[in-house]
Amino acid sequence: MPAIDSHGTLKIQTETGEPAMALTQEQIDSYNENGYLGVEGVFSEQELQDLRRVTEEFVHQSAELTEHTEVFDLDLGAGHSKESPKLRRIKSPHEQHAVYDAAMRKPELLDIIEDLIGPNIRLHHTKLNMKAPGGGQQVEWHTDWGFYPATNDDILEIGVTFDDMEIENGCLYVIPGSHKGPAYDHHEDGMFVGAVSQDDFSMEDAVPITLKAGGISIHHVRELHGSAPNISDRPRRLLLMGYSAVDAFPLTGYGDWEKWNSDILRGEPTNEPRLEKVPVRVAQPTPGGGSIFEIQDTMKKSHYADSKAT
Ligand SMILES: O=C(O)CCC(=O)C(=O)O
């Protein structure tokens, strides 16, 4: 019997018994054509309240810190202090609290992902990026593929918005169709800086993904994207979660086999990576580890250096 699911999409059991799609065919076609999608109303008000409450507890804990840790990445440039903590990122939040883990496994979310990369889904990573009011840091233009190329590109990133995500508080921007482009170079003077050159794209082509709290952004692993500083008096908190097809194997290796397979959310393990003809470039040589913010800090000039927002 037809039913409306939590994100307002009509779910129909097909005659063949195949599970019905969570996204409309129009949304799927648009994602394939443009490399991104915004979907409103995926997370409920109750889920949002829980996610915000737990996140505020983490921000509170970060007040005691003066440097980055395994879990906390601080916005030291924006004046992080005990009195006014500026937490830029919680690393692997699904490993830090059950509320984040539940968000990452939400069945309706996995149904959406299944429509885009198929029924065999592996968790790639999670991170919670936060931009504090009045200056929370930009993310320079890049593709996720520049950081982790794989044997095929059935890999995408979901962003769950805890706050209305608008231009003023530093929403995500994408370059539509850029996921069909080359393996963009994320190097400067031969070193990996985690961002493309200004010559690789035009800001004029950039499209903002604006969403109400509880909506999700979706972008393809090869899509060029970035986001400006938060110039509003509201936070911008975005839970980013990467998912890949089970047969997409990272070119840099997969680590421990048991752990690798324990990240499968739907489908079965395979030892047969699917090789597709995709353009790749590895993220080497690199000046060292650290978060995307630390790596991009090694760039000579921010893409946003001339913008009014800085
Ligand atoms: O937080 C953002 O606006 C984008 C983050 C992003 O693209 C990343 O962390 O790779």
The ligand as an SDF file (V2000), in Angstrom:
LIG
                    3D

 10  9  0  0  0  0  0  0  0  0999 V2000
   31.8090   22.4670    6.3960 O   0  0  0  0  0  0  0  0  0  0  0  0
   31.7350   22.7910    5.2100 C   0  0  0  0  0  0  0  0  0  0  0  0
   31.1680   23.7920    4.8270 O   0  0  0  0  0  0  0  0  0  0  0  0
   32.3210   21.8960    4.1330 C   0  0  0  0  0  0  0  0  0  0  0  0
   33.2140   20.8710    4.6980 C   0  0  0  0  0  0  0  0  0  0  0  0
   33.9360   20.0240    3.7100 C   0  0  0  0  0  0  0  0  0  0  0  0
   33.7600   20.1140    2.5280 O   0  0  0  0  0  0  0  0  0  0  0  0
   34.8920   19.0820    4.2490 C   0  0  0  0  0  0  0  0  0  0  0  0
   35.1090   19.0320    5.4590 O   0  0  0  0  0  0  0  0  0  0  0  0
   35.4580   18.3040    3.4140 O   0  0  0  0  0  0  0  0  0  0  0  0
  1  2  2  0
  2  3  1  0
  2  4  1  0
  4  5  1  0
  5  6  1  0
  6  7  2  0
  6  8  1  0
  8  9  2  0
  8 10  1  0
M  END
$$$$
